[in-house]
Amino acid sequence: MELLGKSKDELREMCVAMGEPGYRGGQIYHALYAERKFEVGQITNLPAGLRTRLAAEATITVPVVKQRFESRDGSVRYLFELAGKEKDGIDQGGAEGREKRRTLRPASVEAVFMPSEGRQTICVSTQAGCAVDCQFCMTAQLGLIRNLTAGEIVAQVLLPLEEHKERLAPRTNIVLMGQGEPLLNYEAVMAALRILLDNAGVRIAPRHATLSTSGIVPGIERLAAEELRPKLAISLNASCDEQRDRLMPINKKYPLSVLLEACKKFPRGAREYVTFEYVLLGGVNDSPEDARRVAKMMTDLGRVKVNLIPWNPGALPYAEPTAERVNAFHKILLEKGVPAFTRYSRGRDVMAACGQLALLQIENAPPSVDDSR
Ligand code: SF4
């Protein structure tokens, strides 16, 4: 029986089933997520008898740090090894909700820890590999290996926080922008977020959590109806359907008109924006015409902003945009009244930048993930 990833209610039910009072479940929950205790023996406020029983019957499985790449900019990219195991319960099979029992294969995933003034941002993976096949993304090259469990997602936040506990800034941001499409692993992602954003759990403020999607419209609609939800970011990367069909084949299933309508309807709290991420690929989607089309797209969508991310050179055949093209694109958006920001990815030297997470095991290499959210 795996404890990491279980909700407070599940832990309570487990304790009751063991003949213990339900509040013991709350103590385990606090120890796992607020105190980051990964061994039953460390949960010293539990009676010795319960600890002995849990040690025999339950596990707390944290991923193994296989490699750690430290960037010159202070970012750390982790390569985690995930154990293969029988999965508790039933896998809902993503947004479509197919139910099937499954055994989890061993897998490797990456997370990136990015410290900056007053905060740290942790970019986590939600799947090992990805099936979405965005043409500019290194992760797509892996294909989908498997969905991560809620515990494996939460652990990618807990482990870096524990490792840097002596020098943590007051605020932690999380971005679901690592390997995988979060909305195709919906149940596990939401179970993880309920723990991460819980005041009695990991205590990350919902406004400091961002979920980035390639545009899985049923998932966006489902997320919109959640009581507790992260901010929404859309990986846009194209200025028209024809271009997006080529760069992100998922667009053929959920074309821009359908995607933008879902974004328009997505609820926003005070001062909350839907963010559109736009990776600028030199000579592909970075022209002034592209900028004008993107600006037009942004009208009537409610509060939105655009993050421009100049392409990080990698193993794929795309070119970095010139500084002139980046500046001109940015200027057109601003002139059209669209809030726009240019984000140079962090951790380029360790292949931790956007679209670069693909298990590259670079010796002595440092990560580009936007940590400004
Ligand atoms: S950009 Fe995101 S959704 Fe697209 S292939 Fe890469 S990981 Fe998957």
Residues whose N, C-alpha, C, O or C-beta is under 5 A from the ligand:
A	BS01	SF4	C130 V132 D133 C134 C137 T139 A140 G178 Q179 G180 E181 S214
